[in-house]
């Protein structure tokens, strides 16, 4: 039972994050240009994963953010951008000081909801799989098939 409660809690949390991320798509994007200054690479399961850090300058030139990362990393060493990249952020991405630590390129800025949504689906599928494997689905099905005793009439 505890397993089902944990899986249900994770699913509810992922759904809440998905709804919040989808709702934030209505916010305006602060567009600018990201220029990488340094790259940090770490060993990963299949090679290396790199994060580009650098400066972001607003299109109007009124604001420059220093030491922000692009797309929260996840680049292979040969994918790290060497030229300036069009990138932006929404107010939901900002930290307590009102400024972000991560900016996103055009392809990924609207995809923040996809990961939590897929996680919710996967966790739900895992719960159904485990319930079937442990016999709980069969017990539930038999319980639903029992005739209703209270209030049932016979002809």
Legacy VTK file of the C-alpha trace (Angstrom):
# vtk DataFile Version 3.0
C-alpha trace
ASCII
DATASET POLYDATA
POINTS 155 float
0.000 0.000 0.000
2.848 2.378 0.799
4.250 1.839 -2.695
0.951 2.903 -4.255
0.807 6.004 -2.055
4.338 7.044 -3.028
3.617 6.475 -6.727
0.368 8.424 -6.434
2.149 11.309 -4.683
4.847 11.431 -7.374
2.176 11.393 -10.091
0.211 14.214 -8.442
3.388 16.291 -8.041
4.344 15.746 -11.688
0.855 16.680 -12.856
0.986 19.873 -10.750
4.363 20.795 -12.251
3.065 20.039 -15.751
0.028 22.278 -15.246
2.189 25.116 -13.875
4.691 24.829 -16.740
1.926 24.773 -19.362
0.270 27.796 -17.744
3.568 29.692 -17.878
3.588 29.419 -21.675
1.276 32.449 -21.685
4.004 34.592 -20.102
6.105 36.759 -22.385
9.627 35.615 -23.221
12.588 37.878 -22.464
14.665 37.316 -25.614
18.337 37.993 -26.031
21.641 36.478 -27.055
23.625 33.921 -25.072
27.406 33.862 -25.547
29.293 30.952 -24.004
32.320 31.883 -21.895
33.272 28.506 -20.428
32.098 24.913 -20.549
31.918 22.403 -17.731
31.899 18.713 -18.700
31.292 15.744 -16.425
31.502 12.022 -17.086
28.132 10.487 -17.879
26.912 7.003 -18.586
27.665 7.259 -22.308
30.527 9.732 -22.619
30.442 13.254 -21.256
27.664 15.749 -20.556
28.549 19.417 -20.833
26.974 22.641 -19.614
27.734 25.959 -21.291
28.028 28.991 -18.993
28.205 32.525 -20.231
26.532 35.899 -20.598
23.045 36.685 -21.810
22.288 40.136 -23.216
18.733 41.343 -23.779
17.727 42.309 -27.304
17.298 45.946 -26.256
20.752 45.938 -24.615
19.396 47.154 -21.273
20.173 44.008 -19.297
23.095 41.592 -19.202
23.128 38.471 -17.070
26.473 36.929 -16.190
27.329 33.280 -15.498
24.019 31.783 -16.647
23.765 28.318 -18.172
22.162 27.453 -21.486
19.331 24.908 -21.383
20.498 23.508 -18.034
23.248 21.516 -19.726
22.921 18.138 -21.330
25.145 18.843 -24.332
27.662 16.364 -25.640
31.125 17.928 -26.091
30.615 18.371 -29.842
27.172 20.033 -29.402
28.296 22.886 -27.139
27.536 26.162 -28.916
30.604 28.165 -29.885
28.731 31.013 -31.597
26.173 33.317 -29.954
22.767 31.662 -29.539
19.297 33.234 -29.513
17.973 32.434 -26.035
15.355 33.635 -23.595
13.617 33.122 -20.286
10.224 33.637 -18.704
9.431 35.152 -15.323
8.667 31.649 -13.998
12.338 30.767 -14.628
13.576 33.573 -12.366
15.055 32.990 -8.927
14.170 34.965 -5.786
16.104 37.997 -7.034
13.960 38.156 -10.195
16.728 36.960 -12.511
17.243 33.490 -13.993
20.297 31.260 -13.699
19.282 29.347 -16.846
18.270 30.622 -20.280
16.721 28.472 -22.997
17.138 28.347 -26.757
14.199 28.636 -29.151
13.705 24.883 -29.449
13.532 24.112 -25.727
11.942 27.178 -24.113
8.412 25.807 -24.551
9.183 22.213 -23.582
9.534 22.478 -19.791
6.233 20.675 -19.283
7.121 17.573 -21.326
9.464 15.917 -18.792
7.046 16.065 -15.840
4.151 14.929 -18.063
6.082 11.902 -19.313
7.190 11.117 -15.765
3.557 11.181 -14.584
2.560 8.772 -17.363
5.510 6.483 -16.619
4.893 6.410 -12.869
1.193 5.675 -13.447
2.098 2.851 -15.833
4.535 1.481 -13.252
1.788 1.516 -10.618
-0.612 -0.373 -12.894
2.132 -2.869 -13.800
2.972 -3.502 -10.141
-0.706 -3.826 -9.216
-1.126 -6.446 -11.924
2.059 -8.247 -10.965
1.120 -8.341 -7.280
-2.451 -9.494 -7.966
-4.123 -6.314 -6.758
-5.811 -5.626 -10.109
-7.379 -9.084 -10.110
-8.641 -8.654 -6.536
-10.091 -5.266 -7.407
-11.763 -6.677 -10.525
-13.351 -9.544 -8.524
-14.582 -7.065 -5.941
-16.264 -4.940 -8.629
-17.905 -8.045 -10.105
-19.586 -9.104 -6.856
-23.334 -8.503 -6.824
-24.424 -5.530 -4.828
-26.148 -6.781 -1.700
-27.418 -3.563 -0.244
-30.316 -2.115 -2.180
-30.254 -4.869 -4.830
-33.592 -6.413 -5.763
-34.252 -9.782 -7.353
-37.005 -10.459 -9.822
LINES 1 156
155 0 1 2 3 4 5 6 7 8 9 10 11 12 13 14 15 16 17 18 19 20 21 22 23 24 25 26 27 28 29 30 31 32 33 34 35 36 37 38 39 40 41 42 43 44 45 46 47 48 49 50 51 52 53 54 55 56 57 58 59 60 61 62 63 64 65 66 67 68 69 70 71 72 73 74 75 76 77 78 79 80 81 82 83 84 85 86 87 88 89 90 91 92 93 94 95 96 97 98 99 100 101 102 103 104 105 106 107 108 109 110 111 112 113 114 115 116 117 118 119 120 121 122 123 124 125 126 127 128 129 130 131 132 133 134 135 136 137 138 139 140 141 142 143 144 145 146 147 148 149 150 151 152 153 154
